[in-house]
């Protein structure tokens, strides 16, 4: 399989590190890396959304602070 683009030095370092461990542990490490990168993508999406449209988040934050000052609970537990 031929790579269409050149990998960054950071990516090459990650590949070299992965190659130093056995296949079983490499698969475990790859799964951890996938989850970590997924979290980073999610954070980036929120950061972009917030930077493009901060008003709703600012409004919600102000409302939460006001409700906290008024002693309102964060959530209502479900009745049993």
mmJSON file of the N, C-alpha and C atoms, coordinates in Angstrom:
{"data_MODEL":{"atom_site":{
"group_PDB":["ATOM","ATOM","ATOM","ATOM","ATOM","ATOM","ATOM","ATOM","ATOM","ATOM","ATOM","ATOM","ATOM","ATOM","ATOM","ATOM","ATOM","ATOM","ATOM","ATOM","ATOM","ATOM","ATOM","ATOM","ATOM","ATOM","ATOM","ATOM","ATOM","ATOM","ATOM","ATOM","ATOM","ATOM","ATOM","ATOM","ATOM","ATOM","ATOM","ATOM","ATOM","ATOM","ATOM","ATOM","ATOM","ATOM","ATOM","ATOM","ATOM","ATOM","ATOM","ATOM","ATOM","ATOM","ATOM","ATOM","ATOM","ATOM","ATOM","ATOM","ATOM","ATOM","ATOM","ATOM","ATOM","ATOM","ATOM","ATOM","ATOM","ATOM","ATOM","ATOM","ATOM","ATOM","ATOM","ATOM","ATOM","ATOM","ATOM","ATOM","ATOM","ATOM","ATOM","ATOM","ATOM","ATOM","ATOM","ATOM","ATOM","ATOM","ATOM","ATOM","ATOM","ATOM","ATOM","ATOM","ATOM","ATOM","ATOM","ATOM","ATOM","ATOM","ATOM","ATOM","ATOM","ATOM","ATOM","ATOM","ATOM","ATOM","ATOM","ATOM","ATOM","ATOM","ATOM","ATOM","ATOM","ATOM","ATOM","ATOM","ATOM","ATOM","ATOM","ATOM","ATOM","ATOM","ATOM","ATOM","ATOM","ATOM","ATOM","ATOM","ATOM","ATOM","ATOM","ATOM","ATOM","ATOM","ATOM","ATOM","ATOM","ATOM","ATOM","ATOM","ATOM","ATOM","ATOM","ATOM","ATOM","ATOM","ATOM","ATOM","ATOM","ATOM","ATOM","ATOM","ATOM","ATOM","ATOM","ATOM","ATOM","ATOM","ATOM","ATOM","ATOM","ATOM","ATOM","ATOM","ATOM","ATOM","ATOM","ATOM","ATOM","ATOM","ATOM","ATOM","ATOM","ATOM","ATOM","ATOM","ATOM","ATOM","ATOM","ATOM","ATOM","ATOM","ATOM","ATOM","ATOM","ATOM","ATOM","ATOM","ATOM","ATOM","ATOM","ATOM","ATOM","ATOM","ATOM","ATOM","ATOM","ATOM","ATOM","ATOM","ATOM","ATOM","ATOM","ATOM","ATOM","ATOM","ATOM","ATOM","ATOM","ATOM","ATOM","ATOM","ATOM","ATOM","ATOM","ATOM","ATOM","ATOM","ATOM","ATOM","ATOM","ATOM","ATOM","ATOM","ATOM","ATOM","ATOM","ATOM","ATOM","ATOM","ATOM","ATOM","ATOM","ATOM","ATOM","ATOM"],
"id":[1,2,3,4,5,6,7,8,9,10,11,12,13,14,15,16,17,18,19,20,21,22,23,24,25,26,27,28,29,30,31,32,33,34,35,36,37,38,39,40,41,42,43,44,45,46,47,48,49,50,51,52,53,54,55,56,57,58,59,60,61,62,63,64,65,66,67,68,69,70,71,72,73,74,75,76,77,78,79,80,81,82,83,84,85,86,87,88,89,90,91,92,93,94,95,96,97,98,99,100,101,102,103,104,105,106,107,108,109,110,111,112,113,114,115,116,117,118,119,120,121,122,123,124,125,126,127,128,129,130,131,132,133,134,135,136,137,138,139,140,141,142,143,144,145,146,147,148,149,150,151,152,153,154,155,156,157,158,159,160,161,162,163,164,165,166,167,168,169,170,171,172,173,174,175,176,177,178,179,180,181,182,183,184,185,186,187,188,189,190,191,192,193,194,195,196,197,198,199,200,201,202,203,204,205,206,207,208,209,210,211,212,213,214,215,216,217,218,219,220,221,222,223,224,225,226,227,228,229,230,231,232,233,234,235,236,237,238,239,240],
"type_symbol":["N","C","C","N","C","C","N","C","C","N","C","C","N","C","C","N","C","C","N","C","C","N","C","C","N","C","C","N","C","C","N","C","C","N","C","C","N","C","C","N","C","C","N","C","C","N","C","C","N","C","C","N","C","C","N","C","C","N","C","C","N","C","C","N","C","C","N","C","C","N","C","C","N","C","C","N","C","C","N","C","C","N","C","C","N","C","C","N","C","C","N","C","C","N","C","C","N","C","C","N","C","C","N","C","C","N","C","C","N","C","C","N","C","C","N","C","C","N","C","C","N","C","C","N","C","C","N","C","C","N","C","C","N","C","C","N","C","C","N","C","C","N","C","C","N","C","C","N","C","C","N","C","C","N","C","C","N","C","C","N","C","C","N","C","C","N","C","C","N","C","C","N","C","C","N","C","C","N","C","C","N","C","C","N","C","C","N","C","C","N","C","C","N","C","C","N","C","C","N","C","C","N","C","C","N","C","C","N","C","C","N","C","C","N","C","C","N","C","C","N","C","C","N","C","C","N","C","C","N","C","C","N","C","C","N","C","C","N","C","C"],
"label_atom_id":["N","CA","C","N","CA","C","N","CA","C","N","CA","C","N","CA","C","N","CA","C","N","CA","C","N","CA","C","N","CA","C","N","CA","C","N","CA","C","N","CA","C","N","CA","C","N","CA","C","N","CA","C","N","CA","C","N","CA","C","N","CA","C","N","CA","C","N","CA","C","N","CA","C","N","CA","C","N","CA","C","N","CA","C","N","CA","C","N","CA","C","N","CA","C","N","CA","C","N","CA","C","N","CA","C","N","CA","C","N","CA","C","N","CA","C","N","CA","C","N","CA","C","N","CA","C","N","CA","C","N","CA","C","N","CA","C","N","CA","C","N","CA","C","N","CA","C","N","CA","C","N","CA","C","N","CA","C","N","CA","C","N","CA","C","N","CA","C","N","CA","C","N","CA","C","N","CA","C","N","CA","C","N","CA","C","N","CA","C","N","CA","C","N","CA","C","N","CA","C","N","CA","C","N","CA","C","N","CA","C","N","CA","C","N","CA","C","N","CA","C","N","CA","C","N","CA","C","N","CA","C","N","CA","C","N","CA","C","N","CA","C","N","CA","C","N","CA","C","N","CA","C","N","CA","C","N","CA","C","N","CA","C","N","CA","C","N","CA","C","N","CA","C","N","CA","C","N","CA","C"],
"label_alt_id":[null,null,null,null,null,null,null,null,null,null,null,null,null,null,null,null,null,null,null,null,null,null,null,null,null,null,null,null,null,null,null,null,null,null,null,null,null,null,null,null,null,null,null,null,null,null,null,null,null,null,null,null,null,null,null,null,null,null,null,null,null,null,null,null,null,null,null,null,null,null,null,null,null,null,null,null,null,null,null,null,null,null,null,null,null,null,null,null,null,null,null,null,null,null,null,null,null,null,null,null,null,null,null,null,null,null,null,null,null,null,null,null,null,null,null,null,null,null,null,null,null,null,null,null,null,null,null,null,null,null,null,null,null,null,null,null,null,null,null,null,null,null,null,null,null,null,null,null,null,null,null,null,null,null,null,null,null,null,null,null,null,null,null,null,null,null,null,null,null,null,null,null,null,null,null,null,null,null,null,null,null,null,null,null,null,null,null,null,null,null,null,null,null,null,null,null,null,null,null,null,null,null,null,null,null,null,null,null,null,null,null,null,null,null,null,null,null,null,null,null,null,null,null,null,null,null,null,null,null,null,null,null,null,null,null,null,null,null,null,null],
"label_comp_id":["UNK","UNK","UNK","UNK","UNK","UNK","UNK","UNK","UNK","UNK","UNK","UNK","UNK","UNK","UNK","UNK","UNK","UNK","UNK","UNK","UNK","UNK","UNK","UNK","UNK","UNK","UNK","UNK","UNK","UNK","UNK","UNK","UNK","UNK","UNK","UNK","UNK","UNK","UNK","UNK","UNK","UNK","UNK","UNK","UNK","UNK","UNK","UNK","UNK","UNK","UNK","UNK","UNK","UNK","UNK","UNK","UNK","UNK","UNK","UNK","UNK","UNK","UNK","UNK","UNK","UNK","UNK","UNK","UNK","UNK","UNK","UNK","UNK","UNK","UNK","UNK","UNK","UNK","UNK","UNK","UNK","UNK","UNK","UNK","UNK","UNK","UNK","UNK","UNK","UNK","UNK","UNK","UNK","UNK","UNK","UNK","UNK","UNK","UNK","UNK","UNK","UNK","UNK","UNK","UNK","UNK","UNK","UNK","UNK","UNK","UNK","UNK","UNK","UNK","UNK","UNK","UNK","UNK","UNK","UNK","UNK","UNK","UNK","UNK","UNK","UNK","UNK","UNK","UNK","UNK","UNK","UNK","UNK","UNK","UNK","UNK","UNK","UNK","UNK","UNK","UNK","UNK","UNK","UNK","UNK","UNK","UNK","UNK","UNK","UNK","UNK","UNK","UNK","UNK","UNK","UNK","UNK","UNK","UNK","UNK","UNK","UNK","UNK","UNK","UNK","UNK","UNK","UNK","UNK","UNK","UNK","UNK","UNK","UNK","UNK","UNK","UNK","UNK","UNK","UNK","UNK","UNK","UNK","UNK","UNK","UNK","UNK","UNK","UNK","UNK","UNK","UNK","UNK","UNK","UNK","UNK","UNK","UNK","UNK","UNK","UNK","UNK","UNK","UNK","UNK","UNK","UNK","UNK","UNK","UNK","UNK","UNK","UNK","UNK","UNK","UNK","UNK","UNK","UNK","UNK","UNK","UNK","UNK","UNK","UNK","UNK","UNK","UNK","UNK","UNK","UNK","UNK","UNK","UNK","UNK","UNK","UNK","UNK","UNK","UNK"],
"label_asym_id":["A","A","A","A","A","A","A","A","A","A","A","A","A","A","A","A","A","A","A","A","A","A","A","A","A","A","A","A","A","A","A","A","A","A","A","A","A","A","A","A","A","A","A","A","A","A","A","A","A","A","A","A","A","A","A","A","A","A","A","A","A","A","A","A","A","A","A","A","A","A","A","A","A","A","A","A","A","A","A","A","A","A","A","A","A","A","A","A","A","A","A","A","A","A","A","A","A","A","A","A","A","A","A","A","A","A","A","A","A","A","A","A","A","A","A","A","A","A","A","A","A","A","A","A","A","A","A","A","A","A","A","A","A","A","A","A","A","A","A","A","A","A","A","A","A","A","A","A","A","A","A","A","A","A","A","A","A","A","A","A","A","A","A","A","A","A","A","A","A","A","A","A","A","A","A","A","A","A","A","A","A","A","A","A","A","A","A","A","A","A","A","A","A","A","A","A","A","A","A","A","A","A","A","A","A","A","A","A","A","A","A","A","A","A","A","A","A","A","A","A","A","A","A","A","A","A","A","A","A","A","A","A","A","A","A","A","A","A","A","A"],
"label_entity_id":["1","1","1","1","1","1","1","1","1","1","1","1","1","1","1","1","1","1","1","1","1","1","1","1","1","1","1","1","1","1","1","1","1","1","1","1","1","1","1","1","1","1","1","1","1","1","1","1","1","1","1","1","1","1","1","1","1","1","1","1","1","1","1","1","1","1","1","1","1","1","1","1","1","1","1","1","1","1","1","1","1","1","1","1","1","1","1","1","1","1","1","1","1","1","1","1","1","1","1","1","1","1","1","1","1","1","1","1","1","1","1","1","1","1","1","1","1","1","1","1","1","1","1","1","1","1","1","1","1","1","1","1","1","1","1","1","1","1","1","1","1","1","1","1","1","1","1","1","1","1","1","1","1","1","1","1","1","1","1","1","1","1","1","1","1","1","1","1","1","1","1","1","1","1","1","1","1","1","1","1","1","1","1","1","1","1","1","1","1","1","1","1","1","1","1","1","1","1","1","1","1","1","1","1","1","1","1","1","1","1","1","1","1","1","1","1","1","1","1","1","1","1","1","1","1","1","1","1","1","1","1","1","1","1","1","1","1","1","1","1"],
"label_seq_id":[1,1,1,2,2,2,3,3,3,4,4,4,5,5,5,6,6,6,7,7,7,8,8,8,9,9,9,10,10,10,11,11,11,12,12,12,13,13,13,14,14,14,15,15,15,16,16,16,17,17,17,18,18,18,19,19,19,20,20,20,21,21,21,22,22,22,23,23,23,24,24,24,25,25,25,26,26,26,27,27,27,28,28,28,29,29,29,30,30,30,31,31,31,32,32,32,33,33,33,34,34,34,35,35,35,36,36,36,37,37,37,38,38,38,39,39,39,40,40,40,41,41,41,42,42,42,43,43,43,44,44,44,45,45,45,46,46,46,47,47,47,48,48,48,49,49,49,50,50,50,51,51,51,52,52,52,53,53,53,54,54,54,55,55,55,56,56,56,57,57,57,58,58,58,59,59,59,60,60,60,61,61,61,62,62,62,63,63,63,64,64,64,65,65,65,66,66,66,67,67,67,68,68,68,69,69,69,70,70,70,71,71,71,72,72,72,73,73,73,74,74,74,75,75,75,76,76,76,77,77,77,78,78,78,79,79,79,80,80,80],
"pdbx_PDB_ins_code":[null,null,null,null,null,null,null,null,null,null,null,null,null,null,null,null,null,null,null,null,null,null,null,null,null,null,null,null,null,null,null,null,null,null,null,null,null,null,null,null,null,null,null,null,null,null,null,null,null,null,null,null,null,null,null,null,null,null,null,null,null,null,null,null,null,null,null,null,null,null,null,null,null,null,null,null,null,null,null,null,null,null,null,null,null,null,null,null,null,null,null,null,null,null,null,null,null,null,null,null,null,null,null,null,null,null,null,null,null,null,null,null,null,null,null,null,null,null,null,null,null,null,null,null,null,null,null,null,null,null,null,null,null,null,null,null,null,null,null,null,null,null,null,null,null,null,null,null,null,null,null,null,null,null,null,null,null,null,null,null,null,null,null,null,null,null,null,null,null,null,null,null,null,null,null,null,null,null,null,null,null,null,null,null,null,null,null,null,null,null,null,null,null,null,null,null,null,null,null,null,null,null,null,null,null,null,null,null,null,null,null,null,null,null,null,null,null,null,null,null,null,null,null,null,null,null,null,null,null,null,null,null,null,null,null,null,null,null,null,null],
"Cartn_x":[0.843,0.0,0.887,0.643,1.468,0.768,1.505,0.944,0.881,-0.258,-0.427,0.223,0.418,1.069,2.159,3.081,4.186,3.704,4.095,3.717,4.565,3.962,4.686,5.712,6.722,7.688,7.012,5.961,5.248,4.555,3.944,3.283,4.297,5.425,6.474,6.979,7.111,7.532,6.527,5.231,4.196,4.266,4.459,4.568,5.789,6.9,8.121,7.916,7.227,6.963,6.063,5.039,4.121,4.849,5.807,6.531,7.437,7.66,8.548,7.836,6.495,5.755,5.137,4.813,4.273,2.883,2.45,1.213,0.002,-0.121,-1.271,-1.319,-0.202,-0.148,-0.277,0.203,0.089,-1.385,-2.172,-3.601,-4.298,-3.898,-4.454,-4.098,-2.836,-2.385,-3.106,-3.34,-4.038,-5.477,-6.126,-7.493,-7.527,-6.556,-6.462,-6.226,-5.351,-5.057,-6.291,-7.042,-8.278,-9.248,-9.44,-10.349,-9.872,-8.568,-7.99,-8.182,-7.921,-8.062,-9.529,-10.427,-11.854,-12.251,-11.73,-12.003,-11.455,-10.264,-9.671,-10.526,-10.993,-11.867,-13.132,-13.713,-14.92,-14.659,-13.546,-13.183,-12.981,-12.33,-12.108,-13.417,-14.377,-15.681,-16.382,-16.34,-16.958,-16.253,-14.923,-14.174,-14.514,-14.622,-14.985,-16.402,-17.32,-18.703,-18.795,-18.105,-18.14,-17.503,-16.377,-15.702,-16.522,-17.306,-18.147,-19.429,-19.959,-21.241,-21.191,-20.488,-20.343,-21.588,-22.499,-23.622,-24.477,-24.9,-25.728,-25.009,-23.72,-22.972,-22.824,-22.587,-22.47,-23.8,-24.899,-26.225,-26.494,-26.173,-26.395,-25.524,-24.282,-23.387,-23.912,-24.373,-24.929,-26.174,-27.007,-28.214,-27.844,-26.846,-26.419,-25.88,-25.1,-24.556,-25.701,-26.657,-27.796,-28.592,-28.846,-29.595,-28.827,-27.521,-26.698,-26.807,-26.745,-26.857,-28.217,-29.239,-30.585,-30.81,-29.807,-29.899,-30.692,-30.93,-31.667,-30.763,-31.344,-30.524,-30.072,-28.959,-28.411,-29.358,-29.991,-30.95,-31.987,-33.09,-34.141,-34.058,-33.872,-33.816,-35.178,-35.155,-36.389,-37.086,-38.381,-39.089,-39.2,-39.151,-39.259,-40.669],
"Cartn_y":[-1.176,0.0,1.238,2.127,3.319,4.513,5.269,6.458,7.583,8.288,9.371,10.659,10.803,12.014,11.62,12.528,12.287,12.489,11.573,11.694,12.759,13.416,14.414,13.703,14.438,13.828,13.257,13.914,13.428,12.092,11.991,10.745,9.621,9.937,8.93,8.442,9.356,8.974,8.008,8.302,7.429,6.041,5.99,4.702,3.938,4.626,3.972,3.432,4.179,3.721,2.495,2.498,1.368,0.101,0.249,-0.904,-1.555,-0.891,-1.453,-2.399,-2.492,-3.362,-4.529,-5.609,-6.792,-6.502,-7.33,-7.095,-6.96,-7.821,-7.756,-6.402,-6.011,-4.722,-3.558,-3.747,-2.701,-2.455,-3.522,-3.36,-2.66,-2.988,-2.3,-0.812,-0.532,0.859,1.616,0.943,1.582,1.922,1.05,1.316,2.513,2.568,3.717,4.996,4.929,6.1,6.531,5.571,5.912,6.654,6.146,6.794,8.189,8.314,9.606,10.62,10.202,11.105,11.462,10.518,10.811,11.9,11.809,12.84,14.202,14.201,15.453,16.063,15.229,15.737,16.352,15.682,16.194,17.545,17.654,18.922,20.015,19.669,20.657,21.145,20.228,20.617,21.597,21.31,22.225,23.576,23.558,24.817,25.647,24.995,25.713,26.255,25.433,25.864,27.054,26.962,28.05,29.315,29.176,30.365,31.036,30.256,30.832,31.439,30.839,31.276,31.193,32.11,32.018,32.44,33.166,33.732,32.705,31.6,30.636,30.043,29.751,29.187,30.211,31.454,32.513,32.672,32.65,32.779,31.615,30.384,29.221,29.281,29.735,29.83,30.851,31.993,33.013,32.494,31.764,31.203,30.184,29.349,28.349,29.014,30.069,30.787,31.396,31.999,32.611,31.566,30.422,29.362,28.824,28.738,28.289,29.274,30.561,31.581,31.533,31.137,31.041,29.727,28.868,27.595,26.524,26.72,25.707,24.502,23.296,22.099,22.03,21.353,21.186,20.374,19.372,18.542,18.035,17.614,17.046,15.541,14.87,13.406,12.838,11.688,11.022,10.476,10.704,10.145,8.629,7.954,6.48,6.042],
"Cartn_z":[0.0,0.0,0.0,-0.91,-1.051,-0.408,0.399,1.032,0.013,-0.021,-0.981,-0.511,0.776,1.274,2.249,2.434,3.347,4.773,5.658,7.061,7.741,8.714,9.496,10.374,10.845,11.766,13.01,13.497,14.676,14.389,13.22,12.839,12.659,12.059,11.888,13.246,14.2,15.547,16.162,15.998,16.54,15.904,14.602,13.907,14.41,14.528,15.021,16.431,17.276,18.635,18.625,17.772,17.69,17.248,16.383,15.864,16.908,18.041,19.061,20.011,19.908,20.823,20.048,20.776,20.091,19.532,18.605,17.858,18.781,19.783,20.687,21.407,21.967,22.676,21.69,20.481,19.453,19.15,19.05,18.79,19.954,21.179,22.347,22.312,22.009,21.947,20.839,19.728,18.61,18.991,19.722,20.165,21.124,22.027,22.941,22.148,21.166,20.33,19.547,19.011,18.285,19.198,20.403,21.349,21.724,21.942,22.304,21.176,19.955,18.813,18.596,18.839,18.737,19.727,20.952,21.96,21.522,20.955,20.48,19.375,18.436,17.363,17.953,18.938,19.568,20.225,20.937,21.579,20.535,19.426,18.372,17.775,17.592,17.058,17.984,19.307,20.268,20.276,20.216,20.205,18.973,17.817,16.594,16.679,17.175,17.321,18.265,19.396,20.369,19.808,19.102,18.581,17.488,16.735,15.68,16.24,17.316,17.884,19.412,20.071,21.522,22.309,21.679,22.413,23.154,22.518,23.265,24.477,24.345,25.468,26.59,26.235,27.244,27.982,27.237,27.845,28.803,28.375,29.234,30.476,30.339,31.487,32.493,32.0,32.896,33.614,32.888,33.491,34.574,34.31,35.288,36.548,36.383,37.54,38.345,37.658,38.355,39.119,38.487,39.16,40.362,40.241,41.371,42.528,42.213,43.256,43.94,43.192,43.745,44.484,44.478,45.182,44.464,43.183,42.417,42.174,42.211,41.971,40.517,40.323,38.981,38.109,38.698,37.983,38.986,38.457,39.312,39.232,40.37,40.331,39.933,39.291,38.903,40.138,40.279,41.431,41.296,42.415,42.404,42.559],
"occupancy":[1.0,1.0,1.0,1.0,1.0,1.0,1.0,1.0,1.0,1.0,1.0,1.0,1.0,1.0,1.0,1.0,1.0,1.0,1.0,1.0,1.0,1.0,1.0,1.0,1.0,1.0,1.0,1.0,1.0,1.0,1.0,1.0,1.0,1.0,1.0,1.0,1.0,1.0,1.0,1.0,1.0,1.0,1.0,1.0,1.0,1.0,1.0,1.0,1.0,1.0,1.0,1.0,1.0,1.0,1.0,1.0,1.0,1.0,1.0,1.0,1.0,1.0,1.0,1.0,1.0,1.0,1.0,1.0,1.0,1.0,1.0,1.0,1.0,1.0,1.0,1.0,1.0,1.0,1.0,1.0,1.0,1.0,1.0,1.0,1.0,1.0,1.0,1.0,1.0,1.0,1.0,1.0,1.0,1.0,1.0,1.0,1.0,1.0,1.0,1.0,1.0,1.0,1.0,1.0,1.0,1.0,1.0,1.0,1.0,1.0,1.0,1.0,1.0,1.0,1.0,1.0,1.0,1.0,1.0,1.0,1.0,1.0,1.0,1.0,1.0,1.0,1.0,1.0,1.0,1.0,1.0,1.0,1.0,1.0,1.0,1.0,1.0,1.0,1.0,1.0,1.0,1.0,1.0,1.0,1.0,1.0,1.0,1.0,1.0,1.0,1.0,1.0,1.0,1.0,1.0,1.0,1.0,1.0,1.0,1.0,1.0,1.0,1.0,1.0,1.0,1.0,1.0,1.0,1.0,1.0,1.0,1.0,1.0,1.0,1.0,1.0,1.0,1.0,1.0,1.0,1.0,1.0,1.0,1.0,1.0,1.0,1.0,1.0,1.0,1.0,1.0,1.0,1.0,1.0,1.0,1.0,1.0,1.0,1.0,1.0,1.0,1.0,1.0,1.0,1.0,1.0,1.0,1.0,1.0,1.0,1.0,1.0,1.0,1.0,1.0,1.0,1.0,1.0,1.0,1.0,1.0,1.0,1.0,1.0,1.0,1.0,1.0,1.0,1.0,1.0,1.0,1.0,1.0,1.0,1.0,1.0,1.0,1.0,1.0,1.0],
"B_iso_or_equiv":[0.0,0.0,0.0,0.0,0.0,0.0,0.0,0.0,0.0,0.0,0.0,0.0,0.0,0.0,0.0,0.0,0.0,0.0,0.0,0.0,0.0,0.0,0.0,0.0,0.0,0.0,0.0,0.0,0.0,0.0,0.0,0.0,0.0,0.0,0.0,0.0,0.0,0.0,0.0,0.0,0.0,0.0,0.0,0.0,0.0,0.0,0.0,0.0,0.0,0.0,0.0,0.0,0.0,0.0,0.0,0.0,0.0,0.0,0.0,0.0,0.0,0.0,0.0,0.0,0.0,0.0,0.0,0.0,0.0,0.0,0.0,0.0,0.0,0.0,0.0,0.0,0.0,0.0,0.0,0.0,0.0,0.0,0.0,0.0,0.0,0.0,0.0,0.0,0.0,0.0,0.0,0.0,0.0,0.0,0.0,0.0,0.0,0.0,0.0,0.0,0.0,0.0,0.0,0.0,0.0,0.0,0.0,0.0,0.0,0.0,0.0,0.0,0.0,0.0,0.0,0.0,0.0,0.0,0.0,0.0,0.0,0.0,0.0,0.0,0.0,0.0,0.0,0.0,0.0,0.0,0.0,0.0,0.0,0.0,0.0,0.0,0.0,0.0,0.0,0.0,0.0,0.0,0.0,0.0,0.0,0.0,0.0,0.0,0.0,0.0,0.0,0.0,0.0,0.0,0.0,0.0,0.0,0.0,0.0,0.0,0.0,0.0,0.0,0.0,0.0,0.0,0.0,0.0,0.0,0.0,0.0,0.0,0.0,0.0,0.0,0.0,0.0,0.0,0.0,0.0,0.0,0.0,0.0,0.0,0.0,0.0,0.0,0.0,0.0,0.0,0.0,0.0,0.0,0.0,0.0,0.0,0.0,0.0,0.0,0.0,0.0,0.0,0.0,0.0,0.0,0.0,0.0,0.0,0.0,0.0,0.0,0.0,0.0,0.0,0.0,0.0,0.0,0.0,0.0,0.0,0.0,0.0,0.0,0.0,0.0,0.0,0.0,0.0,0.0,0.0,0.0,0.0,0.0,0.0,0.0,0.0,0.0,0.0,0.0,0.0],
"pdbx_formal_charge":[null,null,null,null,null,null,null,null,null,null,null,null,null,null,null,null,null,null,null,null,null,null,null,null,null,null,null,null,null,null,null,null,null,null,null,null,null,null,null,null,null,null,null,null,null,null,null,null,null,null,null,null,null,null,null,null,null,null,null,null,null,null,null,null,null,null,null,null,null,null,null,null,null,null,null,null,null,null,null,null,null,null,null,null,null,null,null,null,null,null,null,null,null,null,null,null,null,null,null,null,null,null,null,null,null,null,null,null,null,null,null,null,null,null,null,null,null,null,null,null,null,null,null,null,null,null,null,null,null,null,null,null,null,null,null,null,null,null,null,null,null,null,null,null,null,null,null,null,null,null,null,null,null,null,null,null,null,null,null,null,null,null,null,null,null,null,null,null,null,null,null,null,null,null,null,null,null,null,null,null,null,null,null,null,null,null,null,null,null,null,null,null,null,null,null,null,null,null,null,null,null,null,null,null,null,null,null,null,null,null,null,null,null,null,null,null,null,null,null,null,null,null,null,null,null,null,null,null,null,null,null,null,null,null,null,null,null,null,null,null],
"auth_seq_id":[1,1,1,2,2,2,3,3,3,4,4,4,5,5,5,6,6,6,7,7,7,8,8,8,9,9,9,10,10,10,11,11,11,12,12,12,13,13,13,14,14,14,15,15,15,16,16,16,17,17,17,18,18,18,19,19,19,20,20,20,21,21,21,22,22,22,23,23,23,24,24,24,25,25,25,26,26,26,27,27,27,28,28,28,29,29,29,30,30,30,31,31,31,32,32,32,33,33,33,34,34,34,35,35,35,36,36,36,37,37,37,38,38,38,39,39,39,40,40,40,41,41,41,42,42,42,43,43,43,44,44,44,45,45,45,46,46,46,47,47,47,48,48,48,49,49,49,50,50,50,51,51,51,52,52,52,53,53,53,54,54,54,55,55,55,56,56,56,57,57,57,58,58,58,59,59,59,60,60,60,61,61,61,62,62,62,63,63,63,64,64,64,65,65,65,66,66,66,67,67,67,68,68,68,69,69,69,70,70,70,71,71,71,72,72,72,73,73,73,74,74,74,75,75,75,76,76,76,77,77,77,78,78,78,79,79,79,80,80,80],
"auth_comp_id":["UNK","UNK","UNK","UNK","UNK","UNK","UNK","UNK","UNK","UNK","UNK","UNK","UNK","UNK","UNK","UNK","UNK","UNK","UNK","UNK","UNK","UNK","UNK","UNK","UNK","UNK","UNK","UNK","UNK","UNK","UNK","UNK","UNK","UNK","UNK","UNK","UNK","UNK","UNK","UNK","UNK","UNK","UNK","UNK","UNK","UNK","UNK","UNK","UNK","UNK","UNK","UNK","UNK","UNK","UNK","UNK","UNK","UNK","UNK","UNK","UNK","UNK","UNK","UNK","UNK","UNK","UNK","UNK","UNK","UNK","UNK","UNK","UNK","UNK","UNK","UNK","UNK","UNK","UNK","UNK","UNK","UNK","UNK","UNK","UNK","UNK","UNK","UNK","UNK","UNK","UNK","UNK","UNK","UNK","UNK","UNK","UNK","UNK","UNK","UNK","UNK","UNK","UNK","UNK","UNK","UNK","UNK","UNK","UNK","UNK","UNK","UNK","UNK","UNK","UNK","UNK","UNK","UNK","UNK","UNK","UNK","UNK","UNK","UNK","UNK","UNK","UNK","UNK","UNK","UNK","UNK","UNK","UNK","UNK","UNK","UNK","UNK","UNK","UNK","UNK","UNK","UNK","UNK","UNK","UNK","UNK","UNK","UNK","UNK","UNK","UNK","UNK","UNK","UNK","UNK","UNK","UNK","UNK","UNK","UNK","UNK","UNK","UNK","UNK","UNK","UNK","UNK","UNK","UNK","UNK","UNK","UNK","UNK","UNK","UNK","UNK","UNK","UNK","UNK","UNK","UNK","UNK","UNK","UNK","UNK","UNK","UNK","UNK","UNK","UNK","UNK","UNK","UNK","UNK","UNK","UNK","UNK","UNK","UNK","UNK","UNK","UNK","UNK","UNK","UNK","UNK","UNK","UNK","UNK","UNK","UNK","UNK","UNK","UNK","UNK","UNK","UNK","UNK","UNK","UNK","UNK","UNK","UNK","UNK","UNK","UNK","UNK","UNK","UNK","UNK","UNK","UNK","UNK","UNK","UNK","UNK","UNK","UNK","UNK","UNK"],
"auth_asym_id":["A","A","A","A","A","A","A","A","A","A","A","A","A","A","A","A","A","A","A","A","A","A","A","A","A","A","A","A","A","A","A","A","A","A","A","A","A","A","A","A","A","A","A","A","A","A","A","A","A","A","A","A","A","A","A","A","A","A","A","A","A","A","A","A","A","A","A","A","A","A","A","A","A","A","A","A","A","A","A","A","A","A","A","A","A","A","A","A","A","A","A","A","A","A","A","A","A","A","A","A","A","A","A","A","A","A","A","A","A","A","A","A","A","A","A","A","A","A","A","A","A","A","A","A","A","A","A","A","A","A","A","A","A","A","A","A","A","A","A","A","A","A","A","A","A","A","A","A","A","A","A","A","A","A","A","A","A","A","A","A","A","A","A","A","A","A","A","A","A","A","A","A","A","A","A","A","A","A","A","A","A","A","A","A","A","A","A","A","A","A","A","A","A","A","A","A","A","A","A","A","A","A","A","A","A","A","A","A","A","A","A","A","A","A","A","A","A","A","A","A","A","A","A","A","A","A","A","A","A","A","A","A","A","A","A","A","A","A","A","A"],
"auth_atom_id":["N","CA","C","N","CA","C","N","CA","C","N","CA","C","N","CA","C","N","CA","C","N","CA","C","N","CA","C","N","CA","C","N","CA","C","N","CA","C","N","CA","C","N","CA","C","N","CA","C","N","CA","C","N","CA","C","N","CA","C","N","CA","C","N","CA","C","N","CA","C","N","CA","C","N","CA","C","N","CA","C","N","CA","C","N","CA","C","N","CA","C","N","CA","C","N","CA","C","N","CA","C","N","CA","C","N","CA","C","N","CA","C","N","CA","C","N","CA","C","N","CA","C","N","CA","C","N","CA","C","N","CA","C","N","CA","C","N","CA","C","N","CA","C","N","CA","C","N","CA","C","N","CA","C","N","CA","C","N","CA","C","N","CA","C","N","CA","C","N","CA","C","N","CA","C","N","CA","C","N","CA","C","N","CA","C","N","CA","C","N","CA","C","N","CA","C","N","CA","C","N","CA","C","N","CA","C","N","CA","C","N","CA","C","N","CA","C","N","CA","C","N","CA","C","N","CA","C","N","CA","C","N","CA","C","N","CA","C","N","CA","C","N","CA","C","N","CA","C","N","CA","C","N","CA","C","N","CA","C","N","CA","C","N","CA","C","N","CA","C","N","CA","C","N","CA","C","N","CA","C"],
"pdbx_PDB_model_num":[1,1,1,1,1,1,1,1,1,1,1,1,1,1,1,1,1,1,1,1,1,1,1,1,1,1,1,1,1,1,1,1,1,1,1,1,1,1,1,1,1,1,1,1,1,1,1,1,1,1,1,1,1,1,1,1,1,1,1,1,1,1,1,1,1,1,1,1,1,1,1,1,1,1,1,1,1,1,1,1,1,1,1,1,1,1,1,1,1,1,1,1,1,1,1,1,1,1,1,1,1,1,1,1,1,1,1,1,1,1,1,1,1,1,1,1,1,1,1,1,1,1,1,1,1,1,1,1,1,1,1,1,1,1,1,1,1,1,1,1,1,1,1,1,1,1,1,1,1,1,1,1,1,1,1,1,1,1,1,1,1,1,1,1,1,1,1,1,1,1,1,1,1,1,1,1,1,1,1,1,1,1,1,1,1,1,1,1,1,1,1,1,1,1,1,1,1,1,1,1,1,1,1,1,1,1,1,1,1,1,1,1,1,1,1,1,1,1,1,1,1,1,1,1,1,1,1,1,1,1,1,1,1,1,1,1,1,1,1,1]
}}}
